[in-house]
Amino acid sequence: MERVWFITNPHSGSSDAAKAEAILATFAERGLTLAGRTDFPNDELPTPGALAKAKADTVVLFAGDGTINAAVCALADWDGAILVLPGGTMNMLAKSLHGDADPAAIVVAAHERDRRVALPFVEAGRHRALVGMIVGPAANWYRAREHIRDRKLADLWPAVRTAWRRTFGKGVRLAGAPGFPSQAQAAYVQPRGDGLAVMAIDARDFRSIANLGWNLITGDWVAAHAVTEIETPRLTIAERRPVLALFDGEPVMLDPATVIRAGLTREQFIATREAA
């Protein structure tokens, strides 16, 4: 790691301008060359060609899981390394690679030892989730979450009412997961080994739905009650109409009969945590 391209999202949970400047200072202290910088989404993500022209060997991502997902998908065929720093709200991907270390310590450790690993992901069509995918009516709570992040409180309650109404509507049907509740409000899908871990959310009362919505808004979906876990090699959307899904928090509509499976990236992620 000698020539780095720095990608940040000033709107992510904990990646403000002051912290980004502190990371740039760490680059300078370590003698790293800043080959380029992107403030996403104001700037477009760099292409593999742009990185090659700048002779960048490492992309450093200081953002939330959604921005990281977009960058990783855009650079899936790039030959360089990717260093993920904790710049979001939950930082689940960064924790899996580096534990609870702070950004400066991660940069130092990565510079001293360039150890790369592959990461599992959930794939549905051209969309991937490195942390997890949420599919089903309860995914509509993401709008309320975004309004809280943007401090648009006037838009919060309409979003909550819409999410509440849709969550109490028809559930999501998924083929390929024996025992999955037929009227589950959502499924949280994560890669596990060569297959998938599917957590079915089947909340039937107001208290459970309120708890479910709050945990999605605050980021800790798995902490919600009424979670039933199933393991399966693959899933298929068994609805007649498109279904809302969140890939690492970013909304996508999935068509009927879409197949959901697990995959593995190339060894391009720098890990400083031994157990990563």
MOBELJO-V695200 format. One line per field, one symbol per residue. ss: DSSP state (H for helix, E for strand, C for the rest). A space follows every 50 residues. Layout:
ss: ???
//
This chain:
ss: CCEEEEEECCCCCCCCHHHHHHHHHHHHHCCCEEEEEEECCCCCCCCHHH HHHCCCCEEEEEECHHHHHHHHHHCCCCCCEEEEEECCCCCHHHHHHHCC CCHHHHHHHHHHCCCEECCEEEEECCEEECCCEEECHHHHHHHHHHHHHC CCHHHHHHHHHHHHHHHCCCCCCEECCCCCCCCCCEEEEEEECCEEEEEE ECCCCHHHHHHHHHHHHHCCHHHCCCEEEEEECEEEECCCCCEEEEECCE EEEECCCCEEEEEECCCCEECCCCCC
//
